[in-house]
Amino acid sequence: MPRQKRISETFTRLKQAFHPESLMMTYAYKPEWSEGSLKVPIFQTSTFVFKTAEEGKAFFEIAYGLREKGETESAGLIYSRINNPDLEILEQRLALWDGAEACAVFNTGMAAIATTLMAYVRPGDVVLYSTPLYGGTDHLLKHVLPGFGVTPVSFRASACASADDIERSLAEAKVAGPVSLLIAETPANPTNALVDLAACAEFARRHERAGQRPLVLVDNTFLGPLWQQPLRHGADIVLYSATKYIGGHSDLLAGAALGSQAMLGPVRVLRTFFGTLADPWTGWLLMRSLETLKLRMTSAMKNARYVADFLAGHPKIERVYYLGHLKEGDPQHAVYRRQCEAPGAMVSFDLRGGEPEAFRFLNALRLVKLAVSLGGTESLAEHPYSMTHADVSPEAKRDAGIGDGLIRLSVGIEHPDDTIADLDQALAAV
Ligand SMILES: Cc1ncc(COP(=O)(O)O)c(C=O)c1O
């Protein structure tokens, strides 16, 4: 049996036998490839040496899709903008959590989103997107894509209980042109609003014409890959800012797209030509991070419950946005039960008052740091209205429920009593 085939069969057997957390330390790598090194070494090289010119030619033919890979051929290493062992091994490990066939890693979450969108939209297309969503994605959809002849149309995450609701938003927008894709961010940044993925998949099925239908893309940064796996709920491509929980230590920037080999093909090609692949050192750091992914996400998720309960009972707080507090009978609760496994560690809340109160609170924090980003080991708090969502129009912010008293909190792995004590003393300063 050819070497490449033997290796991939060994890995397939491992994948079937063990849970992802058991495979994060070893999967897709053999120490014998690297002098017995237990850990994957950092392949800090820009380029790779071909054994012969014929081999180089064959590697390019396969990498550029000029011909299909033969039964005994492997996709050879060429140049670190195209592929690199650290990124390839990382991609195979990351794919295990979402049950994805393929994964493409990027140098930021925005690179993953932008490259994937550009691989699938064409001038004249309509793109549907849920609101609210991360300010950077919002900017890309509203201010960059129109320059390429693409029309963005929004639908409200929390007002989307069925495919009919998405249809209605599309009809109200009175736009012409085929819908090439729908992008949902769920839970949404910063309000934790959920988008019903079954409704998105149903909408895409209804719009199938001549074997073509809109693709369903899901930004799974807030809950994934542990607490929500959108590919199992009808999504075609899952997107991540791996800067957040996947990286988990607030020390790197990265992104990822996951789906079938066929779906990721055009994305990989564009990644090569946009130059948006992550670098080997980032790939190595992410493999380090994946070893503790479940531990970190579980600890933060448990802490967030205590924090959210404390906030919900505080007189200076008007409303808490936390998935674990959704009530039976609320349509959002039904969506949560269908597609989420746990409430995660993102908690937002409206302080009574507005910006002055929010700023007094943020300026008084001592343990929790005042910074954007999320999903790291440390707790972070920020003011979405004037920071991450500064670029979103006041009307769109109002429609999405982003007020000027809203605080977004990413709960970390500190002792929850300490986090709560810090929040309590900062609330006293409001
Ligand atoms: C939900 C979500 N998606 C995407 C991004 C963009 O990721 P990055 O900053 O890694 O480019 C962010 C960043 O905050 C985010 O919160």
The ligand as an SDF file (V2000), in Angstrom:
LIG
                    3D

 16 16  0  0  0  0  0  0  0  0999 V2000
  -17.7070   36.9810   15.9030 C   0  0  0  0  0  0  0  0  0  0  0  0
  -16.4370   37.4770   15.3010 C   0  0  0  0  0  0  0  0  0  0  0  0
  -16.1270   37.1190   14.0380 N   0  0  0  0  0  0  0  0  0  0  0  0
  -14.9870   37.5360   13.4460 C   0  0  0  0  0  0  0  0  0  0  0  0
  -14.1000   38.3820   14.0940 C   0  0  0  0  0  0  0  0  0  0  0  0
  -12.8510   38.8460   13.3910 C   0  0  0  0  0  0  0  0  0  0  0  0
  -11.7710   38.1050   13.8250 O   0  0  0  0  0  0  0  0  0  0  0  0
  -10.2350   38.6260   13.7800 P   0  0  0  0  0  0  0  0  0  0  0  0
  -10.1360   39.7630   14.7300 O   0  0  0  0  0  0  0  0  0  0  0  0
   -9.4520   37.4090   14.1800 O   0  0  0  0  0  0  0  0  0  0  0  0
   -9.9640   39.0460   12.3790 O   0  0  0  0  0  0  0  0  0  0  0  0
  -14.3760   38.7660   15.4100 C   0  0  0  0  0  0  0  0  0  0  0  0
  -13.4420   39.6520   16.1380 C   0  0  0  0  0  0  0  0  0  0  0  0
  -13.7310   40.1530   17.2020 O   0  0  0  0  0  0  0  0  0  0  0  0
  -15.5740   38.3010   16.0310 C   0  0  0  0  0  0  0  0  0  0  0  0
  -15.9000   38.6550   17.2780 O   0  0  0  0  0  0  0  0  0  0  0  0
  1  2  1  0
  2  3  1  0
  2 15  2  0
  3  4  2  0
  4  5  1  0
  5  6  1  0
  5 12  2  0
  6  7  1  0
  7  8  1  0
  8  9  2  0
  8 10  1  0
  8 11  1  0
 12 13  1  0
 12 15  1  0
 13 14  2  0
 15 16  1  0
M  END
$$$$
